[in-house]
Amino acid sequence: MTRTLLIQLMLFGGAGFALGIAHFVTLRANVRLYVTPGPVWRPIALNLLRLGMTGAAFAAAVVFGGAIAVLAGLTGFLLARAMLVRAAWCGT
């Protein structure tokens, strides 16, 4: 494995992890907005923003890094998901 590939994997994996944290934290906030009384446009706008941010980040990974970068980003994204789901189930 070349040094450049290793750096690319680490960068896109870390970016995917950060994206996953942001995505799932805003998902939690979005669910809270849906179940509390208030204007309905706020959770819809947050949901569109969250999905657009995630889609744009993965599209940028395709453009700037290719398939390996997307797979590294997806791995980081799924690790963040697993971490947050586990934390939610354990009550921390």
Backbone as CSV, one residue per row, in Angstrom:
resi,resn,N_x,N_y,N_z,CA_x,CA_y,CA_z,C_x,C_y,C_z
1,MET,0.851,-1.169,0.000,0.000,0.000,0.000,0.900,1.237,0.000
2,THR,0.642,2.130,-0.907,1.460,3.328,-0.996,1.074,4.337,0.077
3,ARG,1.985,5.217,0.342,1.753,6.237,1.364,0.603,7.157,0.958
4,THR,0.519,7.482,-0.321,-0.552,8.364,-0.808,-1.923,7.718,-0.613
5,LEU,-2.014,6.433,-0.902,-3.280,5.730,-0.726,-3.662,5.661,0.741
6,LEU,-2.696,5.422,1.599,-2.968,5.365,3.032,-3.446,6.717,3.560
7,ILE,-2.819,7.788,3.111,-3.255,9.129,3.517,-4.661,9.412,3.010
8,GLN,-4.933,9.021,1.770,-6.271,9.217,1.197,-7.318,8.438,1.996
9,LEU,-7.016,7.202,2.356,-7.957,6.407,3.142,-8.221,7.034,4.504
10,MET,-7.167,7.521,5.142,-7.335,8.139,6.454,-8.131,9.436,6.368
11,LEU,-7.841,10.255,5.376,-8.551,11.533,5.236,-10.030,11.334,4.929
12,PHE,-10.317,10.494,3.950,-11.716,10.296,3.580,-12.465,9.487,4.633
13,GLY,-11.780,8.566,5.308,-12.409,7.834,6.405,-12.752,8.755,7.559
14,GLY,-11.827,9.653,7.903,-12.096,10.629,8.963,-13.199,11.596,8.585
15,ALA,-13.201,12.016,7.324,-14.266,12.912,6.859,-15.614,12.197,6.880
16,GLY,-15.623,10.922,6.506,-16.857,10.144,6.562,-17.357,9.967,7.986
17,PHE,-16.412,9.781,8.915,-16.786,9.657,10.324,-17.398,10.958,10.825
18,ALA,-16.776,12.089,10.505,-17.310,13.397,10.924,-18.673,13.651,10.279
19,LEU,-18.807,13.282,9.017,-20.088,13.426,8.332,-21.152,12.555,8.982
20,GLY,-20.784,11.346,9.358,-21.733,10.450,10.020,-22.191,10.999,11.350
21,ILE,-21.254,11.538,12.127,-21.629,12.146,13.406,-22.619,13.293,13.167
22,ALA,-22.290,14.180,12.232,-23.177,15.313,11.939,-24.540,14.833,11.435
23,HIS,-24.539,13.833,10.571,-25.773,13.329,9.980,-26.699,12.750,11.049
24,PHE,-26.161,11.928,11.916,-27.021,11.246,12.874,-27.374,12.107,14.079
25,VAL,-26.547,13.077,14.410,-26.925,14.027,15.462,-28.060,14.920,14.969
26,THR,-27.977,15.365,13.720,-29.078,16.171,13.180,-30.327,15.328,12.943
27,LEU,-30.165,14.032,12.689,-31.331,13.149,12.578,-32.071,13.093,13.910
28,ARG,-31.316,13.001,14.987,-31.942,12.988,16.315,-32.693,14.304,16.577
29,ALA,-32.057,15.419,16.228,-32.715,16.717,16.393,-33.946,16.820,15.500
30,ASN,-33.859,16.247,14.317,-34.968,16.276,13.385,-36.173,15.498,13.925
31,VAL,-35.926,14.349,14.514,-37.011,13.563,15.092,-37.669,14.333,16.231
32,ARG,-36.865,14.989,17.040,-37.431,15.791,18.134,-38.298,16.924,17.598
33,LEU,-37.878,17.528,16.488,-38.687,18.601,15.902,-40.016,18.070,15.359
34,TYR,-40.005,16.857,14.818,-41.246,16.287,14.293,-42.256,15.989,15.392
35,VAL,-41.785,15.590,16.574,-42.739,15.172,17.612,-43.138,16.290,18.557
36,THR,-42.474,17.436,18.492,-42.863,18.557,19.340,-43.769,19.499,18.556
37,PRO,-44.648,20.202,19.255,-45.512,21.148,18.546,-44.692,22.306,17.983
38,GLY,-45.093,22.760,16.850,-44.406,23.873,16.210,-44.630,23.834,14.711
39,PRO,-44.017,24.770,14.013,-44.199,24.804,12.562,-43.579,23.575,11.900
40,VAL,-44.284,23.026,10.939,-43.850,21.792,10.294,-42.716,22.034,9.293
41,TRP,-42.517,23.268,8.878,-41.483,23.529,7.884,-40.081,23.363,8.464
42,ARG,-39.914,23.527,9.763,-38.575,23.400,10.361,-38.012,21.991,10.250
43,PRO,-38.750,20.946,10.658,-38.164,19.610,10.501,-37.986,19.206,9.045
44,ILE,-38.885,19.671,8.178,-38.747,19.343,6.758,-37.507,20.010,6.185
45,ALA,-37.280,21.273,6.542,-36.093,21.985,6.062,-34.819,21.351,6.600
46,LEU,-34.812,20.971,7.874,-33.634,20.329,8.448,-33.376,18.977,7.794
47,ASN,-34.436,18.247,7.501,-34.284,16.956,6.843,-33.697,17.121,5.445
48,LEU,-34.189,18.086,4.695,-33.644,18.335,3.353,-32.190,18.791,3.409
49,LEU,-31.882,19.637,4.378,-30.503,20.086,4.555,-29.578,18.929,4.915
50,ARG,-30.024,18.068,5.816,-29.216,16.925,6.256,-28.957,15.958,5.105
51,LEU,-29.993,15.637,4.357,-29.826,14.723,3.234,-29.000,15.352,2.113
52,GLY,-29.194,16.635,1.875,-28.402,17.324,0.860,-26.930,17.396,1.230
53,MET,-26.651,17.644,2.508,-25.270,17.698,2.982,-24.590,16.342,2.805
54,THR,-25.281,15.278,3.160,-24.711,13.940,3.040,-24.495,13.570,1.574
55,GLY,-25.473,13.833,0.750,-25.338,13.534,-0.673,-24.229,14.334,-1.331
56,ALA,-24.131,15.610,-0.998,-23.081,16.450,-1.577,-21.694,15.999,-1.125
57,ALA,-21.586,15.575,0.122,-20.280,15.124,0.622,-19.842,13.848,-0.087
58,PHE,-20.747,12.916,-0.291,-20.374,11.689,-1.001,-20.129,11.956,-2.490
59,ALA,-20.860,12.889,-3.070,-20.597,13.262,-4.468,-19.224,13.905,-4.601
60,ALA,-18.846,14.737,-3.637,-17.517,15.339,-3.649,-16.437,14.275,-3.485
61,ALA,-16.713,13.263,-2.679,-15.745,12.172,-2.524,-15.563,11.418,-3.827
62,VAL,-16.626,11.246,-4.589,-16.519,10.587,-5.898,-15.670,11.426,-6.839
63,VAL,-15.928,12.716,-6.873,-15.218,13.595,-7.803,-13.743,13.723,-7.442
64,PHE,-13.449,13.907,-6.155,-12.079,14.194,-5.751,-11.261,12.969,-5.402
65,GLY,-11.895,11.827,-5.130,-11.111,10.684,-4.698,-11.406,9.385,-5.399
66,GLY,-12.545,9.259,-6.031,-12.875,8.026,-6.721,-13.503,6.993,-5.802
67,ALA,-13.494,5.756,-6.263,-14.188,4.673,-5.572,-13.574,4.359,-4.214
68,ILE,-12.256,4.368,-4.129,-11.589,4.055,-2.859,-11.962,5.101,-1.807
69,ALA,-12.012,6.360,-2.197,-12.363,7.427,-1.265,-13.798,7.287,-0.783
70,VAL,-14.700,6.920,-1.672,-16.099,6.754,-1.283,-16.241,5.589,-0.319
71,LEU,-15.533,4.504,-0.583,-15.596,3.363,0.324,-15.007,3.696,1.694
72,ALA,-13.936,4.459,1.722,-13.355,4.879,2.999,-14.310,5.809,3.734
73,GLY,-14.927,6.736,3.016,-15.898,7.640,3.630,-17.115,6.901,4.140
74,LEU,-17.588,5.920,3.385,-18.732,5.133,3.815,-18.392,4.304,5.054
75,THR,-17.176,3.796,5.105,-16.741,3.045,6.287,-16.747,3.937,7.525
76,GLY,-16.205,5.139,7.408,-16.236,6.080,8.520,-17.650,6.458,8.904
77,PHE,-18.496,6.663,7.917,-19.900,7.015,8.137,-20.609,5.915,8.926
78,LEU,-20.397,4.665,8.531,-21.053,3.546,9.206,-20.476,3.306,10.597
79,LEU,-19.192,3.584,10.789,-18.608,3.481,12.129,-19.229,4.516,13.068
80,ALA,-19.447,5.714,12.558,-20.101,6.750,13.367,-21.518,6.333,13.711
81,ARG,-22.213,5.745,12.759,-23.576,5.269,13.003,-23.585,4.207,14.093
82,ALA,-22.696,3.244,13.973,-22.634,2.176,14.975,-22.320,2.736,16.359
83,MET,-21.407,3.689,16.416,-21.028,4.280,17.697,-22.210,5.019,18.326
84,LEU,-22.926,5.811,17.536,-24.046,6.578,18.071,-25.232,5.698,18.435
85,VAL,-25.482,4.655,17.669,-26.576,3.739,17.999,-26.260,2.993,19.295
86,ARG,-25.019,2.560,19.419,-24.624,1.866,20.643,-24.725,2.794,21.861
87,ALA,-24.295,4.041,21.690,-24.392,5.000,22.794,-25.841,5.270,23.174
88,ALA,-26.723,5.341,22.177,-28.139,5.582,22.455,-28.768,4.387,23.174
89,TRP,-28.418,3.166,22.794,-28.986,1.993,23.430,-28.447,1.786,24.838
90,CYS,-27.206,2.168,25.067,-26.620,2.002,26.406,-27.042,3.127,27.346
91,GLY,-27.616,4.183,26.808,-28.120,5.265,27.625,-27.072,6.290,28.003
92,THR,-25.984,6.351,27.266,-24.945,7.344,27.582,-25.110,8.576,26.738
